[in-house]
Amino acid sequence: MKTFQIKKLINRVTKTSQPNNDNFTYYGNEVTLQSGTPDYVVVSVKTEKENVLEFDFDFLTKELNITFADTDETLDTIIKSFKELYNGIKVYIE
C-alpha cells in the first residue's frame, strides 16, 4: 500500500462511526476490523496473496501494537499516522 492509502485507512478505522467488526475492500486490499469493545480494535490488511499490515490499538490507553508490516516504510507510516491523530501514544512492535 502507498503511504497516503495507509494514512487514510488509519483515519477511517479509528473514527467513532466505523463499526467495530467489519470487512471491506480498500484500494484492492481486504481489510478486517475485529473488536469486542468500542475502545479497542484489531486491524489486518491483506492482498490476495499476502499480509500487508496488522496492528491493534487501544483507544483508552493509547497503545499501538504493530504485529506485522510488510516493509519498513509501511511500519513508519503506521507510526507517523497515529502520532498525527493522537497525542502521547505508546508504540510496541512485535
Secondary structure, DSSP 8 states (H G I E B T S, - for coil): --HHHHHHHHHHHTSTTS-SSEEEEETTEEEEEE-SSTTEEEEEEE-SSSEEEEEEEETTTTEEEEEEESSHHHHHHHHHHHHHHSTT-EEEE-
